[in-house]
Amino acid sequence: MNKYELLYIISSDVTEEQREELIKKFSSYVENKGGSVDGIDKWGIRKFAYPINFKTEGYYVLMNITMAPAEVDAMAKLMNITEGIVRQLFVRKEK
């Protein structure tokens, strides 16, 4: 099991209820795959440095997670096809 930082951006078009459901969905995904969520930091709505999909702002969420390396690719693929997710980035933390 490795420690990761997961930063993802939720579209600003998504309602607050849907936003919380997405955060809960990804948290429970990590836990269902045998990992753990060490912390969730909601940064809020921020402007992008450049337009992404014709949008200029999004809701940033930083999650610190512990997860098996094989599950990271599966979660990234899930996030890519999830409606409302603009971008995501996994960074492995040093031990």
NULOKE-38817 format. One record per residue: x, y, z of N, C-alpha, C, O in turn; residue in three letters; residue number from 0. Coordinates in steps of 0.001 Angstrom, whole numbers, m for minus. Each point is the difference from the previous one (the first is absolute). Last residue first. Layout:
BEGIN
X, Y, Z, X, Y, Z, X, Y, Z, X, Y, Z, ALA, NUM
...
***
This chain:
BEGIN
7836, 7810, 1319, m252, m692, 1260, 686, 662, 1159, m115, m466, 1134, LYS, 94
m1835, 2952, m5677, 1169, m730, 485, m312, m612, 1365, m808, 523, 769, GLU, 93
m3086, 395, m4445, 787, 681, 1032, 1172, m884, 399, m85, m1227, m54, LYS, 92
m2915, 1709, m4687, 444, m911, 1059, 898, 767, 966, 933, 690, m410, ARG, 91
m5048, 1085, m2802, 1430, 170, 271, 362, m927, 1156, m591, 72, 1078, VAL, 90
m3671, 988, m4942, 509, m809, 1100, 1497, 259, 124, 721, m26, m997, PHE, 89
m5126, 2773, m1315, 1431, m251, 20, 351, m784, 1261, m281, 438, 1116, LEU, 88
m4146, 1513, m4647, 467, m616, 1232, 1492, m286, m137, 514, m201, m1100, GLN, 87
m5096, 3281, m1268, 1367, m538, m17, 279, m708, 1323, m638, 278, 1016, ARG, 86
m3865, 991, m2170, 726, 689, m1074, 1391, m592, m168, 396, m345, m1113, VAL, 85
m5372, m1532, 2966, 1419, 75, 343, 748, 595, m1192, m52, m536, m1107, ILE, 84
m4637, m333, 847, 227, 1048, 981, 1452, 131, 436, 360, 999, 621, GLY, 83
m2283, m5653, m2441, m530, 1311, m383, 252, 1002, 1122, m281, m290, 1163, GLU, 82
3257, m4147, m2193, m1022, 543, 902, m386, 1407, m436, 843, 881, m166, THR, 81
2684, m3698, m1739, m1320, m170, m614, m1131, 532, 877, m1165, m50, m395, ILE, 80
5794, 285, 1767, m34, 533, m1362, m1381, m104, m632, m373, 848, m812, ASN, 79
1296, m2785, 5088, m147, 1455, 81, m69, 636, m1389, m685, 1005, m188, MET, 78
1496, m5648, 520, m1347, 299, 482, m236, 1506, 27, m1064, 473, m399, LEU, 77
5377, m1948, m598, m908, m278, m1121, m1442, 305, 381, m756, 549, m801, LYS, 76
3990, m229, 4164, 204, 1070, m983, m926, m184, m1192, m562, 971, m506, ALA, 75
668, m4365, 3759, m705, 1184, 496, 146, 1165, m970, m952, 754, m202, MET, 74
3299, m4697, m743, m1441, m248, m120, m794, 1217, 458, m1001, 365, m618, ALA, 73
5675, m276, 1175, m362, 81, m1422, m1499, m196, m205, m618, 692, m809, ASP, 72
2294, m1262, 5172, 105, 1407, m402, m402, 171, m1464, m736, 927, m338, VAL, 71
1145, m5212, 2608, m1312, 641, 67, 27, 1457, m454, m1043, 563, m332, GLU, 70
5007, m3276, 703, m833, m504, m1097, m1360, 697, m38, m594, 148, m1068, ALA, 69
3760, 723, 4653, 343, 629, m1288, m884, m448, m1163, m284, 795, m896, PRO, 68
m1535, m584, 5988, 858, m892, m771, 279, 634, m1369, m894, 605, m592, ALA, 67
m141, 2572, 4855, m676, m883, m940, 1015, m887, m717, 1169, 365, m124, MET, 66
m2394, 4138, 3633, 900, m1141, m8, m703, m1080, m801, m1134, m371, 303, THR, 65
605, 6132, m173, m506, m1372, 65, 1149, m992, 96, 1131, 295, m385, ILE, 64
m2950, 5231, 403, 1167, m803, 355, m506, m1411, 238, m843, m226, 869, ASN, 63
m1302, 4520, m3841, m178, m1148, 886, 1362, m639, 243, 763, m222, m940, MET, 62
m3221, 5094, m1011, 1250, m723, 223, m266, m1112, 1006, m454, 256, 1116, LEU, 61
m2485, 3185, m4739, m24, m881, 1168, 1334, m746, 59, 435, m582, m994, VAL, 60
m3158, 5134, m1680, 1177, m836, 226, m154, m807, 1286, m457, 516, 1020, TYR, 59
m2789, 1989, m4954, 81, m260, 1438, 1119, m1014, 241, m67, m1131, m479, TYR, 58
m329, 4866, m3760, m448, m1300, 477, 216, m122, 1498, 672, 831, 611, GLY, 57
m520, 2721, m5517, 178, m246, 1417, m549, m1373, 366, m804, m579, m731, GLU, 56
740, 2381, m3758, 1086, 817, 533, 218, m191, 1499, 936, 570, 560, THR, 55
m2879, m3354, m5367, m318, 441, 1357, 1209, 759, 552, 1140, m289, m363, LYS, 54
m1432, m2157, m3926, m734, 1262, m57, m462, 486, 1375, m902, 834, 85, PHE, 53
3856, m4601, m590, m1341, m339, m499, m933, 1211, 49, m1169, m122, 366, ASN, 52
5107, 1623, 1823, m50, m1445, m190, m1430, m350, m371, m925, 252, 772, ILE, 51
4362, 4505, m544, m1302, m681, m106, 161, m1500, m241, 846, m427, m786, PRO, 50
2880, 3016, 3615, m436, 45, m1396, m1328, m746, m86, m279, m846, 850, TYR, 49
2085, 1538, 3323, 1030, 812, m660, m345, 176, m1478, 380, 992, m623, ALA, 48
m4314, m1703, 4300, 1032, m759, m713, 1011, 966, m602, m315, 1163, m253, PHE, 47
m2794, m326, 4824, 137, 256, m1436, 1119, m849, m573, 1009, m246, 659, LYS, 46
m4033, m1209, 3686, 1155, 811, m390, 18, 159, m1509, m516, m840, m737, ARG, 45
m2638, m1125, 5313, 26, 397, m1415, 1175, 938, m238, 192, 986, 711, ILE, 44
246, m4523, 3359, m1043, 888, m492, 186, 350, m1468, 828, m587, m695, GLY, 43
1597, m2498, 3932, 574, 1320, m257, m1040, 1000, m483, 208, 1208, 119, TRP, 42
m34, m5859, 2988, m809, 642, m1045, 493, 1429, m177, m168, 843, 881, LYS, 41
2214, m5668, 1096, 113, 1450, 118, m746, 627, m1174, 415, m130, m1152, ASP, 40
207, m4824, 4051, m618, 658, m1152, 57, 1496, 256, m463, 484, 1033, ILE, 39
3062, m5409, 858, m474, 1369, 157, m586, 536, m1291, 429, m368, m1094, GLY, 38
987, m4207, 1888, 692, 618, 1125, m426, 1443, 224, 229, 557, 1073, ASP, 37
m2284, m5326, m3219, 33, 1430, m272, 585, 672, 1237, m594, m31, 1078, VAL, 36
1309, m5216, m3075, m529, 884, 1040, 147, 1449, m448, 936, 362, m713, SER, 35
m1434, m5772, m1630, 849, 1134, 345, m589, 801, 1134, m988, m399, 616, GLY, 34
m950, m3477, m3031, 954, m365, 1037, 947, 1114, 402, 933, m230, 769, GLY, 33
m4789, 345, m3869, 1125, m706, m621, 1102, m320, 1004, 1097, m395, m395, LYS, 32
m4975, 2891, 1637, m486, m1289, m495, 1110, m828, m636, m87, m1227, m36, ASN, 31
989, 5679, 1497, m214, m885, 1140, m482, m1379, m436, 383, m1002, 605, GLU, 30
146, 4361, m3905, 1310, m309, 597, m169, m1006, 1135, 755, m968, 85, VAL, 29
m4675, 2629, m2000, 701, m858, m956, 1341, m438, 578, 358, m1176, m64, TYR, 28
m2936, 4354, 2401, m462, m1367, 226, 656, m973, m976, 198, m1167, 340, SER, 27
782, 5719, m870, 467, m430, 1316, m397, m1452, 263, 813, m798, 466, SER, 26
m2432, 2892, m4334, 1410, m333, m137, 607, m437, 1328, 895, m844, 20, PHE, 25
m5448, 2198, m59, 170, m1134, m911, 1470, m414, m85, 313, m1188, 77, LYS, 24
m1528, 5117, 2304, m311, m1212, 760, 224, m1252, m857, 471, m1021, 500, LYS, 23
9, 5146, m2612, 1068, m134, 996, m211, m1271, 813, 949, m738, 261, ILE, 22
m4315, 1868, m3313, 1220, m408, m696, 1149, m210, 983, 749, m969, m119, LEU, 21
m4790, 2672, 1804, m168, m1400, m394, 1239, m514, m722, 411, m1141, 215, GLU, 20
m621, 5701, 898, 218, m810, 1209, m147, m1490, m302, 714, m825, 571, GLU, 19
m1693, 3797, m4059, 1418, 111, 335, 326, m868, 1214, 990, m732, m1, ARG, 18
m5480, 1274, m1306, 702, m923, m896, 1496, m9, 299, 646, m1044, m92, GLN, 17
m3249, 4131, 2472, m378, m1368, 387, 734, m1024, m849, 517, m989, 521, GLU, 16
m25, 5573, m1597, 716, m331, 1231, m309, m1421, 469, 885, m692, 504, GLU, 15
m1223, 1668, m5772, m602, 561, 1208, 777, m454, 1237, 800, m934, m67, THR, 14
1344, 1623, m4947, m577, m1017, 874, m564, 673, 1258, 619, 906, 558, VAL, 13
1946, 1358, m4010, m1418, m149, m349, m736, m943, 949, m1229, 32, 73, ASP, 12
6018, 835, m77, m744, 1018, 747, m1499, m56, m297, m795, 616, 710, SER, 11
4294, m4915, m867, m531, 1081, m816, m815, 984, 847, m695, m405, 932, SER, 10
4717, m2414, 1160, m1403, m237, m333, m508, 1228, m752, 305, 1135, 366, ILE, 9
4779, m3404, 619, m800, 1205, m201, m1399, m422, m423, m178, m754, m956, ILE, 8
4652, m1582, 3915, m931, m18, m1124, m857, 1251, m1, m213, 646, 1026, TYR, 7
4813, m3392, 1291, m619, 1305, m207, m931, m125, m1190, 421, m393, m1088, LEU, 6
2346, m2960, 4732, m887, 45, m1160, m631, 1384, m38, m744, 379, 904, LEU, 5
5172, m3150, 1433, m817, 1203, 26, m810, m26, m1288, 553, m168, m1087, GLU, 4
1686, m4190, 3875, m174, 867, m1160, m708, 1278, 401, m760, 41, 967, TYR, 3
3543, m4894, 1001, m743, 1225, 305, m11, 887, m1233, 1014, 140, m682, LYS, 2
m736, m5763, 925, 741, 1255, m98, m895, 1168, 401, m1226, m96, m40, ASN, 1
1647, m5665, 607, m840, 1176, 0, 890, 1244, 0, 946, 105, 780, MET, 0
***
